[in-house]
């Protein structure tokens, strides 16, 4: 049996001077002192909500998971643990993200639209010298001031790596274990031929399949942190994003070696993709088991979603059907993702399918509401709290959700303004409740004023002036050489 709790290979930490090269002594001491002060400060918010009432928070993010790639949505891929969250908790049937990775992660962490940061249409590639601006507070910053002494970022970061100020340990997290970049090799843990696997400030040389290692570290932290009050675990699998790699034994569960070897590369990738999703689901099962064994199941809030829809060109192995489109665009298949949330102690849940329009920028304001944070956010949230809907106090909140690049959605309508990014020569409008596949465009609709309001929301979102100009993905790639083991000394 696969042991996802064991830590394999050589230790991550080395008794050498490497630590002082990656984080200068003075900065390291200051950072650790600040962390200790923050830990002490967690006693102060207990004057409000009792410490025992604060839920542990575990956010699990998949990478490029298609809408139709879970068994709950009819897939041939067995995903019993994802299904468990959707069935026992609340299925968030209309949960929206950005259409690519970095913008979703930045919006999740801040509760703000990622185009404010110049991170909307593309990701942060290895050769890019920017990240989530330091002017922005993260979810970890906010929770750290409000009773959460342990805050771990595990797995894929993808919110900046070129300077230490973008690193997880400088963005409110007390522990980091994983990769700074996206699209790392699952077995070698490399990007651009350099090791990109870290434990806090140190390079980590452990061996194993990254999906297993991410699950194991998450489970380990849960077991450790559960003894010391509420904790925050942010687990980001790099699965099932490319490169398409899976353990041989996982692939064999789907197809024999002889049949697999006879297939063309596209089909081999497809079967491997299925194995990657299956393996990730097992890792999620290990995380759920750790929560249960800690005795904190009833008071742990668990959120699962994918950072965007599935990639194009992978059918029939990965599908977004019946939704239109895929990763990279604002059609439903690119931005409406599999999602579920669970908190036994407070949510009205259990086979509950919620059609509330919500998404990535709503998570931080919702958590702030749940934890009863009274402070005004440093920067105003673009998202809203849906806590009252999750608890069953309200049936629905009427709101507009800005999707970026001329697109937006509300309960009844989806509107995409004519734009080059979406290759639309004219505006697209549809009744999304009646036409979730976006196959039919409607010019006659019941509530023109509601559509006009949605249009204004989109125009206001498109008019946001970012901190920094968005740079095309490939700019700077030519001639780029990755730093040794992705260690950066500049703050």
N, C-alpha and C positions, 0 to 999 in steps of 0.2 A: 504493500500500500504506500502511496506517495505521502511522504511526511513533509507537509508544508510548514511545519513549525521549527524544523531543524535549520540551523545556520551552517552553510557548507563552506568549504574552501578555507583559504587563509584569512586571518582576521583583517578587518577593515582598517584598524588603527596600527600605525607603525611608531615605534619609539625612536624617531629620528627628528631631524630639524625641519622636515617637510612642512609641519604645521606652521612654523614661523615664516616659511616662504609663502604659503597660501594665505595666511592671515597674520599680518605683523603683530608682534607681541602687544603693543599698546592698544591696538584696535581690538584684539581678541579679549584682553582684560576688560576693556570698556564694555564690549558686547556682553560678556558673561556677567559683569556687574549689573548691567541693565536688565538682563534676564532674571537675576536673583531679586532685584527690586520689583520687577513685574510680578514675580511669583509671590512676594510678600504682599504686594498690593491686591492680590486676589482676595484677601481677607475683607477688604473694605466693602465690596458690593454685597456681602452677605447680609447687610442691614436691610436689603430689599428681599428678593427671593431667597428662600433658605437654600443653603449649599446642596442639601440632599435633593432638592426639587429640580435643580438645574440638570437638564439631560446631558449625557455624553453625546457627542456629535460625531458621526462617522459619515463622511461623504465619499462615495465611490464613483469614479468616473471611468467609463470605457472610452476607447479611442477609435473613431470611425465605425461604430457598430450600426448596421443597417436596421431600419424599422422592422423589417421582416425576419431578422436574424435571431430571434428568441422564440422558444417553443410556445410561449404565451401568445405570440402573434402567428402561430402556425408553422414555424420553422421546423425542419428535420433535425436541426442542431439541438441537442438536449441542454436546456438551461434551467434546471430545477431551482437553483438558488436565486437567480434573478427573478424567476417566476414567483418564488416565495415572497419576495419583497412586494411585488405587484399585487399578489393575491391576499396576503395577510395584512398588508398595509393599505395604501391608497395608490391606485394607478393614476398617474398624472398624464392623462390622455392628450392634453394639449400643452406640452412642455416645450418651449422654444429655446434655441441656442443661436449662436452665430454659425455660419456655414463652414468654418474652419477652426482649428485648435486654439491658437494663442488668444484670439479675440474672446472666445468663450471663457477661457480660464481667467483672463484679466477682468472680464465683466462679472464673473462669479465671485472673485476675490474682493471686488470693490462695490458691487451693487450699482455700477455705472456703465453707460454705454461705452464699448471699447473704441468707438471712433473718436472719443474725447482724447484718447492716447495716441492716435495715429496708428492704431492696430485694429483694422476692421476687415480688409479684403484679403489679407494674406497673413501668414504666420511669421514668427521671428526665426529666420534661418540661422545656421551656424555662423555665417559671415556678417551678421547684423550687429551694429554697435548701439543698440538701445534696448530698452525693456519697459516694464510697467513703471511709469514715473514715480520717483520717490515722494512726490507731493501727494500721492494717493495712499490712503490707509487701506490695509487689507483686513479680511475677515479674521485672520490670526491676530492682528493688532487689536481689534475691537474685543475679541473674546479674551485676549490676554489681560485686558484691563478689567474684565468682568467675571472673574472667578475661574478661569481655565488656565491652570498652571502649566499643563502639558499640551503642546500643540505641534503635531508631527505632520510633515509633508513627505509622503512616501511615493516613489515612482517618478513619473514624468512631470517636470516642472514647466518648461517652455514659456516662461514669462520674462526672460532676460538672463544672460550669462556672461556678457562681455566685461562687466565690472562687478565687484563684490557687492555693491549697493543693491544689485538686483537679485542677489542670492536669497534663498528661503530664510536663512538665519538672520538676515537683515530686513526681512519683511514680516516679522512677527512670529515666526515659527521657532520653536525651541529645539527641534530635531529635524534633520533632513536625511533621507536615505533614498538614493535613486539617481536619475539622469537629469542634467540641465537642459539638454536638447530633446527634440523629437526624433523619431525614426532611427533609434539606435538598433544595433545588432542584438538580437535576443539572447545569444549565447556568449558573444565576445564582449558585449556591453560597450561598444565603440560607436563613435560618430566621426566621420572624416578621418578614419583610421587611428583615432586616438581614444583611449579609455575615457568613457564618460559615465562613471559609476562612482558615487560618493557616499560617505557616511559623515554627516556634518561637514567639516572643512576638509576632511581627508579623502584621498583616493581610496576606493574599496576594491579589493582583489578577490572577493568571494566568487565562487564558481556556481553556475547553474543557469537555468532558464529564467529570464527576467520576470515573467509572470509569476512564477513560483516564489521568487525572492521577494517581490513586492507583497504578495499575500502573506508570506512568512513574517516579514518585518512588521506588517500591519497587525498581525495576530500577536506578535511578541509585545508590541507597544501597548495593545489593549490589555493584555494580562498584567503588564507592569503598571500602567497608569490607573487602572480600575481601583487600585488600593488607595489612591491618593486624591479622590475627589473627581469632579467632572473633567473630561478631557476632550480634545478635538483631534480627530484623525482625518487627514485629507489624503486619500489613496487614489492615485491616478495610474491605472494600467496603461502601458503602451500598446496593449492588444485591443482589437485585432488590426492595428495599423501596420502598413508595410515597414520593413521587409517581411515577406510571408515566410515565417519560420515556426516550427513546432517540434516538440519531442517526437521521435520516431514512434514511440509506443502510443502516443495520442492519435497520430494519423492512422495507425493500424486499426484503431477502433472504428474507423469509418470506411477504410478501403484496404485491400490487400497490397502487399509490396509489388507483386507481379502486375496487378492491374494499374497501380499508381505509376510504376515505371514505364508503362506502355502509353501513358497519356501525354499529350502536348503540354508545354509549359503553362499555358493559361489554365488548363484544367487541374494541373498539379497545384498551382497557386490556390485554386478554388477549394480543393479538398484540404489543403493546409490551412486555409482561412477557417474552415469549419472546425478543425482541430484546435485552432487558436482560441476561438470563442468558447469551445467546450472546456479548455484548460483554464481560461479566465473564470468561467462560472465555478469551477472547482475551487479556485482561489477565493472567490467571493464566499463560497461555502465555508472555507477555513476561517474567514473573518467573522462570519455569523456564528460559527461554533465558538470562537474565542470570546465573543460578546456573551453568549449564553453561559459558557463555563465560568465567566467572571462574576456571574450572579447579577449582572446589570442589564439584562435583556429588556425588562419592562421600562426602564428609564434611559434607554439609548435611542436617540433619533438617528435613523439610517436613511440616507438619500442615495439613490442610484440613478445615473443618467449617462448618456453618451455625449461627448463634446460636440458632435455634429452627426449628420446622417452618414450612410454608407457611401463608399466610393463608387464612381461610375465604372462600367465595364466589367463588373464582377458577376453578373448574373449567369447562371441561376444559383450560384453559391452564396452570394450576398445580394439581398434585395431590399429595396425600400417600398415595394408595392404594398398597398395600393396607392401610396403617395407618389407624386410626380417629382422628378428631379433627384439630385444627389448632393453629396458634399460639393462645396464650392459655390452653390447658388442658393437663392432665397425661396425657391419652391419648397413645398412642405417636406419633400424627401431630403432636403439639405439641412433644414433647421428645426424640424419637429422630430423629437427623438424619444426613444424608449426611456421611460422614467417612472420611478415609484418612490414613495416615502413611507416611513414606518416610525411610529412612536406610540407604543401601546398605552402608556400612562395618560396621554392627553388627546390623541387624535380620534375622531370618529372614523373607524377604519374596518377593514375586513371585507374583501370582495367589493370594495367601493371604487368605482371608476369616475374620476373627476374630470369634468369638461371645462373647468376654469382655465381661461387663458393665463398662462404663467410661464416662467422661464428663468434663465440663469441669473439675470440681474435682480430677481426677486428673492433669492436665497438669503443674502446678507440681511436685508430689512426684515425678512420673516424670522430669521434666527434672533435678531436684535429684539423683536417683539416678544418672542417666546422666552428669552432669557430676561426680559423686562429691563432692557438697557434704556435708561432715561436720557442719557447724554445726546446732544445734537451731533450728528456725524460731521466730521471735519469737512467733507465735501458732500453736498446733497445727493441722496440716492436717486437714481433714475427708476429703479425698481420699486415695487410696493410690497407690503406685508400681506400674505394670504393666510396668516395664522388663523384668523377667524373662520375661514372656509375649511381649513384642515381640521379644526376642532368641532366643526358642525354648527358654529354660532351663526354663520351666514351661508346661504346656498351658493351665492356667486357675487363677485365684484365686477361691475361693468368697467372695463378699462381698454385702452389701446396699448398694443405692444409693438414698439418700433423694432423692426428686424434689420435695419441698415440697408444701404444701397437702394433707397427709394421704395422699400417694402415695409408693410405693417399689417397687423391683424387685430381684429377684435372678436367678440363672441360670434358674430354672424358673418362678418365680411373679411376678405383678404384683398388688399390693394397693393399693386406694384406699379409705380410710376415708370413711364417710358425712360429707359436708360441703357447705356452701352454695356454696362456690366452684365445685365440680364438679357441683353440682345433683344430688347423690346422696342419696337418702333412706335407703339402707342400704349397707353395705360391698360393694365389688366385688372379687372375687378370681377370677383365672384362671390357668391354666397357659400362660404366655406363649410357651413354646417350641412348644406345639401350637396355640396360638391367638394368633398375633401381631397379627391384626386386631382382637382384643378383642371379637369379635362374640358369643362365648359366655361366659357366666359360670359358674364352677364352684363348687359347694358341697362336692363330694367330691374330695379330693386325697390324693395318696400320702404326703405328709410333713407332717402337721399341726404338728410341732414346728418345722419350717423356716418355716412360715407364721407361727407364733407369734413366732419370732425376728424376722422381717421386720416384723411388727406393732410389736414393741418398738422397733425402729430408727425407724420412722415416728413413733411417739409421742414418742420422745426428740428427734427433729428438730423436730417441731411445738412442743415445749416450750421451744425456744431463746428466750431473751429478747434482743431486738435492742438495738444501741447507740441506735437512734432509732426512733420510731414510724413505721410505713409510712403514707404519706399518699395518699389516693385521687388518681388521675391528674388529674382536672379541678379539684381544689382549688387556688385561686390563679390560675386562668387568666383569669378575668374582670378586665378592666382592666389586664392585664399589658402592659408596653411593654418590648421588648427593648433592651438597651444598644447604643449605636452600635458597629457592627462586632463585637459580642460581646466588647468589651474590658472587662476587670474589673481594677480596681486594688487591691481589698481582698484581703489575704492570708488 
